[in-house]
Amino acid sequence: MADEAADRKRASARFELSDLLPDGEVIMPLERDGEFVMLVRRGQMTPEVVSEINKRLEHIVGNGLWEQRWGGPCTPHPDKDV
């Protein structure tokens, strides 16, 4: 239990504006163990919107409402038609 709580505290999810996306890409998700970053081409989203999204992601991650499942099966959302 304590390890799960510690893992959640280490996890992060955020949006970042970037000038380094490949041509033709507007967004690019980057994910690794404990971290999710959504890169957004600068000019496609305002810094204010990025800030608001990141505040909400901080709340979601900080309250254990977001998790990554590395090495295990993915479970579809219960409301998703499969």
Secondary structure as the mmCIF struct_conf table of DSSP 4:
data_model
#
loop_
_struct_conf.conf_type_id
_struct_conf.id
_struct_conf.beg_label_comp_id
_struct_conf.beg_label_asym_id
_struct_conf.beg_label_seq_id
_struct_conf.end_label_comp_id
_struct_conf.end_label_asym_id
_struct_conf.end_label_seq_id
HELX_RH_AL_P HELX_RH_AL_P1 ALA A 2 ARG A 10
STRN STRN1 SER A 12 SER A 18
BEND BEND1 ASP A 19 ASP A 19
HELX_LH_PP_P HELX_LH_PP_P1 LEU A 21 PRO A 22
TURN_TY1_P TURN_TY1_P1 ASP A 23 GLY A 24
BEND BEND2 VAL A 26 VAL A 26
STRN STRN2 ILE A 27 ARG A 32
TURN_TY1_P TURN_TY1_P2 ASP A 33 GLY A 34
STRN STRN3 GLU A 35 ARG A 41
TURN_TY1_P TURN_TY1_P3 ARG A 42 GLY A 43
BEND BEND3 GLN A 44 MET A 45
HELX_RH_AL_P HELX_RH_AL_P2 PRO A 47 GLY A 62
TURN_TY1_P TURN_TY1_P4 ASN A 63 GLY A 64
BEND BEND4 GLY A 71 GLY A 72
TURN_TY1_P TURN_TY1_P5 PRO A 78 ASP A 79
BEND BEND5 LYS A 80 LYS A 80
#
